[in-house]
Each structure stands twice: as structure tokens, then as C-alpha cells.
Amino acid sequence: MTSSGDADNDGVWGTNKVNLSGWGQNGTTTTDHMGRIAFIDANDPNNLKYRWVLPVIPLNGGTDYRALKSHMGGMVWYQDKLIVTSWEKDSDNSVMYIFDMKRILQATVNSSAVGKVSGGWSADGYQYVMPAVGSYSLAGGACSSTNDDSRPCFGSISLDRSSVPDSLVATEWFSSGGTEPARIWRYDFSSEPGYLATDSSSHVNASAAYETNAVGLQGVLSHSATSGGTPNFYVDDARGGVGQHGILWRQNTSGATAAANCGQDIMYACWGQHTESMSYWWSTGRVWTLTEWAADSTGHWTGTDHAIPQRVLFSVPLASIDSSLS
């Protein structure tokens, strides 16, 4: 989840308000675990329209491309670049791919293939593709979600415009049923539009790192009431089971507070069902997120191709979140 509220201070891209919603799909074909992005025209909240765009990875020197295999757990749209996490489905250890919002191409062949085909270019039936222009990879080897001493498998990312400079904040993924506490990292953006700051060796180093006491974090949002001030981290915990509310925590180095209780099954469970990525629309003061559930016709969780997506995209004022956490 990200938006033109991330991309620019005024909240619009050109003259348009836009939400981007990332989706991943499971399957048994050559496009297994393919990621896709819904570009949502949000100018009129009562008349939302969207168009699918397929993020792709160039092959053979740019003469072909493949689908991005990603759960789409985290996206940040900053200036003219889109950064997307990809660790859990890709085999090449690229943690984040970079896409250029000015480089969206139209497919010329309507087929189930992804890439160069006889007569032109195909995108699994979608009309548009966005090729990656770069990537960030972990130094020293593959990530691991086994413990919090290993290289992190980034699960979700978000933009913090209250930091100086603007920064990308990332959390790692662990199972909600495990015991490992999740860590959080901050990476500063550079003066080059949309790219992270690097050192003299072209390495991107974290400007801050934290370890929480929370297990099973799905999303993270960092924000300070004053520019460059001490940030609060808003993190959501997606609990398993159909119909269960998630948990939203506000944390800083002094402690943590959880949102109010909405149900009878657990204390402090009052957030969307299995929400993940969060995005703060700077100009409106609203936090956007979306639920992650997919259910079959009887309402039971399923991870097969026959799942019926039951996602809800919603926003609430950050001030309301803080009020419920006070």
C-alpha cells in the first residue's frame, strides 16, 4: 500500500490523487506467485476506478522480461520511483526492486504469457507493464526468517516524511505463531530522486535499527509530530483465523501502547483483519492500509487459486489512532 500522498508533499501526482494497492497470487503456472499493482484513481472517493499494472523484471539485457514474483508485502512511492519488496518469492536474493513511474509500457499481445512473444509483448492479459530499473540486495547472502540474528527478510516498508532526511522504514516478517521479536530499520533517501542514500562503496546502510518485543509484525509506520523529532512506530500484528481483528501498537524507545479491544476473543484486538502494509498520506493526516484475507464461498481461509479475494482498502486519521492509544 502506497499513494501519491507518499510521492509528493501536496499529495497529488501531477493533478491526480492516486492509491497503489499491491496484490500477490498463488498458482501452479509459469506466473506462480506473480505480483500485480492496482493503480486507483482516488480523485473522487465516490467513484473509484482502477487499472492493473504488472511489475516485471527485465531479462537478456532488456530484450525480454518476466513477472515479479512477490507477495507484495511492502511498497513505497517516493518522488518518481516505486520501491517494492520481493524476498519471499524471488530466488535471486533481491530484497527490493526499484521501478520508475515514468516508465510504464503498454502490452501489444493479449495472452497468458509474460514477456516477448510472437507478434510483440504480453503481460498475462494485463494491458500495462512496469519494468524494474534497479534493485537492492542483502550483502553477504540470502535472508532468513528463522531468527532475529540472521539477515532480515523484509516483510513491509513505508515512508517517513517527518524524519530528516525523508526515510524508508522496514520491518522483517516472522510468523505470528512464533517467538522471534521483529526488528525495524531506517534507511535515508538521497538527493537523487527516489533512491536510497549510499556510502562511498555504493552500499545502502541503515541510519537506525531497533528490536521490538512484538512477534508477528506485518506492517510498520514511523511518524514524529515535529520534523526530525523522536518518532513513534505504529506496527500491526495480523492474527490468524477468519473474522479476527488485528492488533495495532504504537511503540517508541520508552514503551508500547495497544489499540482498544473490539472483540471478545482477545484484549487489544481492534484493527483490520490481517492488515499488512500501512501508508501515511501526509497532506490529509490519514493512515491507509488494506486487509489481506482471501476466503472461499463458505468464508473459510484458503490459499489456492480458487480463493475469492476479500480485501478492504480503508483509511483512518492518525489523530484518531493516537486518541485510541492514549
N, C-alpha and C positions, 0 to 999 in steps of 0.2 A: 504494500500500500504506500503510495506517494502521490504527489499532486503538484500543480502549478503553484500551490501555496508553499511548497518547498523550493521550487525552481527560482522564484524571484520574490523579493520583499513585498511587492504590491499584490502578489497572489494570482497574477494572470500571466499567461504565455501569449505574448502579442496583445490581443484584446480578449482572449478566451480564458475562462476558468475550466481546468481540466483535472480529473482524477484518473490515476492509473491503478488498476487492480490486477495483481499477478495471480495466475492460476497454474497449477500443475495437474497433469493427468497420468494415471497408471494405465498400462496396457501390455500387450504381448507382440506388438508390431515393431517395425524399424523406428517408429517415433515414440518408443517406450519412454514414459516419464517426461514427455515434451512439455516445456513451459510456454505460456502464452500470456499476453497482456491485453486487458480491455482498456482502451482509450475512451474515457467517458466525458462527453460534453456536459459540463456541470453549470453552464450559464443560466439555465432555468431549472431549478430544483423540481419543478412540477412536470418537467418534460425532458427527462434524462435520456440521452442517446449514446450509444457506444459502438465502437468498431474494434474488432480483433486485430492485433499486430503480432506476428510471430518473430520473437528474437532468435537470431541464427548466428552460427559460428562459421566464419569464412574458412574454406579449405583450399589446398593446392594453389597458394599464392593469390587467393581471391577469385579464382575461376570457378569455384563451386562453394556450397555451404551446406551445413547440417543444422538440425534443430538443436536448440539449447535444451539439454536435459537437466531440468531443475525443478525442485519443489516450489520455487518462487517464494521462499520464506521471507526475503527482505529485499526492498528496493529503495533507492534514494535518487530523486531527480533534483540535481543541483546545477543551476545555470543551464547550459545546453547539453549536459551529459546525464545519462541514466546508469547507475551502478546497481547490479543485480547479483545476489548470492547464488552459488551453484554447487556447493561442495557435495551434497548428499546424493546427487545423481550422476555427476560427471566423474570420469575416471582419470582425468589428466591433472587433478590436484589444483586447478584454478579455483581460487576461493571466490573471487568477484570478477565479473565481466563488466566492461565499460561499453556503453552504447551512445551514439551521437544522435540527438533528437533532430538534427538537420539532415540525417541520412536514413530516410525511410523510403524503401523501394516498393514498387508495385509488381506483383507476380503477373506473368503473362500466360501461364497454363494452369487450368483448374484440374488438379489431380491429387491423389493421396500421397504422392511423393513429396519430398522436401529436398530442394536443390535443383541442379541443372538437369533438364530432361529434354527429350526430343521436341524441338519447336520453341524452347525458351526456358522459363524458370517457374518452378512450382513451390507451393507453400502449404501442402496438405489441405487444400481447399480454401485457405485464407487468402485474402487479397493483398496483404501487405507484409513485408519482412523488414526487420531492423538488424543489420549486421553489426557484430561487435567490432570495436575499433581498438580494443586493448583488454588487458586483464591484470589482476593482482594475484600472485600465488604465494603460498606459505614458503618461507625459507626453511630448508632442512628436511623436507619430506612431507608426507601426507598428514592430514588432520586425523584426530581420533576422538570419538565421543565416549571413550571408555572411562576416563577420569579427568579431573581438573588439573593434572600435572602435565598433560600432553598438549600438543599443538591443537588449537581450538578449531572445531567445526562450526563456523559462524551460522547461526540459525536465523537471525533477524538483524536488520540495520535501520537506522533512522538519522535524520539531520537535526543538528542543534545550531540554530542561528543566534542563540543567546551567548554562546562561547566566543572567545576572541583568540584566534580567528574562528570562522564557522568550522564546524567539525562533523565528522561521521562517527556515530556511536554504534557499537556492535556487541551482541551477546552470543554466547555459544548455546548449543542445544544439548540437553540431556533429557532422558525420559522422565515424565512426571512421577513415575513409579519407582525411580531410582533414589540414590542417596547423595549424588555428587552435587555440590553447590556450583551455580553458574558464575562465570566471570564476565566482566564488562570491559571493553576497550574503547578508547577515544583516539581518532585519527584526524589530524588537522588538514583542512583543504589548503591548496597552494594558490598562488596568484594566477596560475594557468587555469582558465575556466573549466570547472568540473573535475579537475584531477586532484588527487591527494598529494600532500607535501612529501618530498623525498629528500634524503641526505645526499652527500657528495658521491655516494656509491649507487644512487638511484634506488635505494631501499626506502620503503614506507615504514616508519617507526611509530609506535603508539606514543601519544603525548601523555596518556594516563591509563592506568589499569586498576581494576578493582575486583575483589572477590566478594560475592554476596553470600548470605546464608540461605538463599532461596533455591529450591530444586524445581526443575521442570519449567524454566522460564521460556516463553515463546516470543515475547516482544520486549523492546526497550525504547524509552523515550527520555531524553535528557533536556531539562529546561531550567533556566535561572530567571528569577524575577527582575534582575538587573543585568545589564550587559557585562559579561566577564565575571559575574558573581558566583557564589557557591551553588552548584546545580543540585536539583532534585532529580532522581531517576525514577521514572514510572515504568514498572515492569508488570507484565501479565503472565499468569500461571494458568495454562489450559488443562483443566481436569478432564479425565476420561468419562465416558458414559453419555448416553443420549439424554438431552434435556438438562444437563448440569451446567450451572453458571460457572464461569471462570473467576479468578481472583485477581484484583488489581492492587498492587502495592506501590506506595511512594517510599523511596529509600534515599538516605544520604549517609554520610560517614558517622552520623550521630545515632541513627536508628531507622526503624521502619514502621509504617502505619498501613493498615489494610482497609479497603472499602467496606461499606456496610453489608450486612447479611441480607440476601434476597430470598433465601430458601430455608428449608428446614433440615437439609441433609448435612450442612457443614457451616461453621462460623466463617464470616467474612467472604462468602461467595456471592459476589454481586457484579459480575461483568459479563460480556458476551460469551456465547458458547464456543469454546475452543478458538478464541481470537488469537491472532499472532502479531503481525506487523502493525505498528502504530505510526502515525504521521501528524505533526502539528502544523496547522495552517496559520502561519504567523500573523497575517493581516486580520483574521477573524477571531483568533483565540480559541479555535476549536480543534479537538483531537479526533482524528479519523482512524477507524480500524474496520476489520471485517471478520465475520465468523468463518470457521474453516470446515464446518460439518458437511458431510455428504451422507445421505440416508437412502435406503431403499423404500419401496412403496408402503412398507409397514412401519417406517420410522426408525428402523434399526441401522446402526452404523455398518457401512460396507466399504471396502477399498477396491472393489472391482470396477471394470469398465461400465457395468450396468448401474453404477451409482447415480442417483439423482442429486445434483448439487443443491444444497440448501444454504447458500451463503447470504448473509445480510451485510450490506455496507452501511455504516452509520457513523455519526459524529456527535460529540457532546462537548460543551465548553470546558476548557481546562479549569476555569474557576469553579465549575460545578464539581469536578473531580476533587479539587482541593478542599472544597466545602465538605464533601462526604468523608474526606480523610482527616479532617481536623479533630 
